[in-house]
Amino acid sequence: MLALFAGAASLLAGVWLLVAVLPDSLAEERAFKAAAPCLSSVTAPRTDCLQAAWFTIDDIRMRKGRGSSSSAHLSGPSAWSGRVDFASENPLLRRLHPGEQVVGTVWLGEVVAISAQGTR
Protein backbone atom coordinates (compact mmCIF):
# COMPACT_ATOMS: atom_id res chain seq x y z
CA MET A 1 0.00 0.00 0.00
CA LEU A 2 2.84 2.37 0.89
CA ALA A 3 4.57 1.61 -2.43
CA LEU A 4 1.35 2.39 -4.30
CA PHE A 5 1.02 5.72 -2.47
CA ALA A 6 4.68 6.59 -3.16
CA GLY A 7 4.23 5.72 -6.84
CA ALA A 8 1.10 7.85 -7.11
CA ALA A 9 2.84 10.76 -5.38
CA SER A 10 5.78 10.48 -7.79
CA LEU A 11 3.44 10.40 -10.76
CA LEU A 12 1.59 13.49 -9.53
CA ALA A 13 4.88 15.33 -8.98
CA GLY A 14 5.96 14.49 -12.54
CA VAL A 15 2.65 15.66 -13.98
CA TRP A 16 2.89 18.88 -11.95
CA LEU A 17 6.37 19.55 -13.36
CA LEU A 18 5.13 19.04 -16.91
CA VAL A 19 2.00 21.13 -16.48
CA ALA A 20 3.15 23.94 -14.19
CA VAL A 21 6.91 24.40 -14.36
CA LEU A 22 7.95 23.43 -17.88
CA PRO A 23 5.58 25.79 -19.76
CA ASP A 24 6.72 28.73 -17.60
CA SER A 25 10.37 27.89 -18.27
CA LEU A 26 9.79 27.61 -22.00
CA ALA A 27 7.84 30.88 -22.09
CA GLU A 28 10.64 32.63 -20.19
CA GLU A 29 13.26 31.25 -22.57
CA ARG A 30 11.23 32.42 -25.60
CA ALA A 31 10.81 35.88 -24.05
CA PHE A 32 14.56 36.15 -23.40
CA LYS A 33 15.42 35.10 -26.96
CA ALA A 34 12.93 37.64 -28.31
CA ALA A 35 14.23 40.51 -26.14
CA ALA A 36 15.86 43.35 -28.05
CA PRO A 37 18.72 45.53 -26.84
CA CYS A 38 17.59 48.54 -24.82
CA LEU A 39 17.33 51.72 -26.88
CA SER A 40 18.41 53.98 -24.03
CA SER A 41 21.62 53.71 -22.04
CA VAL A 42 19.65 54.45 -18.87
CA THR A 43 16.76 52.07 -18.17
CA ALA A 44 14.60 51.02 -15.28
CA PRO A 45 15.99 48.03 -13.35
CA ARG A 46 13.31 45.54 -14.50
CA THR A 47 12.89 46.28 -18.20
CA ASP A 48 12.34 43.48 -20.70
CA CYS A 49 15.07 44.69 -23.04
CA LEU A 50 18.71 43.58 -22.86
CA GLN A 51 20.88 46.13 -21.03
CA ALA A 52 24.68 45.92 -21.05
CA ALA A 53 26.49 47.19 -17.94
CA TRP A 54 30.05 47.10 -16.64
CA PHE A 55 30.74 45.09 -13.49
CA THR A 56 33.76 44.27 -11.36
CA ILE A 57 34.34 40.67 -10.28
CA ASP A 58 34.47 40.60 -6.46
CA ASP A 59 34.57 36.83 -5.92
CA ILE A 60 34.36 33.61 -7.94
CA ARG A 61 33.19 30.23 -6.63
CA MET A 62 33.43 27.00 -8.62
CA ARG A 63 32.26 23.54 -7.58
CA LYS A 64 33.52 20.65 -9.70
CA GLY A 65 32.28 17.11 -10.09
CA ARG A 66 28.71 15.84 -10.07
CA GLY A 67 26.33 18.75 -9.91
CA SER A 68 29.06 21.21 -10.83
CA SER A 69 28.16 24.86 -10.54
CA SER A 70 29.80 28.23 -10.48
CA SER A 71 28.97 31.72 -9.34
CA ALA A 72 30.47 35.17 -9.43
CA HIS A 73 29.77 38.08 -7.12
CA LEU A 74 29.67 41.28 -9.16
CA SER A 75 29.64 44.92 -8.16
CA GLY A 76 28.46 47.59 -10.52
CA PRO A 77 25.29 49.59 -10.99
CA SER A 78 23.58 49.37 -7.59
CA ALA A 79 20.35 47.84 -8.87
CA TRP A 80 22.23 44.90 -10.36
CA SER A 81 25.10 44.13 -8.00
CA GLY A 82 25.12 40.70 -6.45
CA ARG A 83 25.76 37.03 -7.12
CA VAL A 84 25.28 35.47 -10.54
CA ASP A 85 24.80 31.69 -10.53
CA PHE A 86 25.61 29.37 -13.43
CA ALA A 87 24.11 25.88 -13.75
CA SER A 88 27.45 24.31 -14.57
CA GLU A 89 31.11 25.10 -14.50
CA ASN A 90 31.59 28.28 -16.53
CA PRO A 91 34.79 28.25 -18.64
CA LEU A 92 34.98 32.06 -18.65
CA LEU A 93 35.12 32.19 -14.85
CA ARG A 94 38.22 29.97 -14.86
CA ARG A 95 40.08 32.75 -16.70
CA LEU A 96 38.83 35.67 -14.61
CA HIS A 97 40.09 36.98 -11.28
CA PRO A 98 38.70 39.30 -8.62
CA GLY A 99 39.11 42.93 -9.65
CA GLU A 100 38.65 42.29 -13.38
CA GLN A 101 35.97 44.06 -15.40
CA VAL A 102 33.21 42.18 -17.24
CA VAL A 103 30.17 43.23 -19.24
CA GLY A 104 26.94 41.87 -17.81
CA THR A 105 23.75 41.44 -19.80
CA VAL A 106 20.79 42.47 -17.62
CA TRP A 107 17.26 41.30 -18.39
CA LEU A 108 14.24 41.79 -16.13
CA GLY A 109 16.47 43.07 -13.35
CA GLU A 110 18.80 40.05 -13.36
CA VAL A 111 22.30 39.60 -14.75
CA VAL A 112 21.73 36.70 -17.16
CA ALA A 113 25.15 36.53 -18.85
CA ILE A 114 28.63 37.94 -18.53
CA SER A 115 31.32 38.42 -21.13
CA ALA A 116 34.97 39.40 -21.05
CA GLN A 117 38.03 38.89 -23.17
CA GLY A 118 35.85 38.16 -26.21
CA THR A 119 34.12 35.21 -24.47
CA ARG A 120 30.60 34.93 -23.18
Buried (B, 14 or more C-beta within 10 A) or exposed (E): EEEEEEEEEEEEEEEEEEEEEEEEEEEEEEEBEEBEEBEEEEBEEEBBBBBEBEBBBBEBEBEEEEEEBBBBBBEBBEEBBBEBEBEEBBEBBEEBEEEEEBBBBBBBEEBEBBEBEEEE
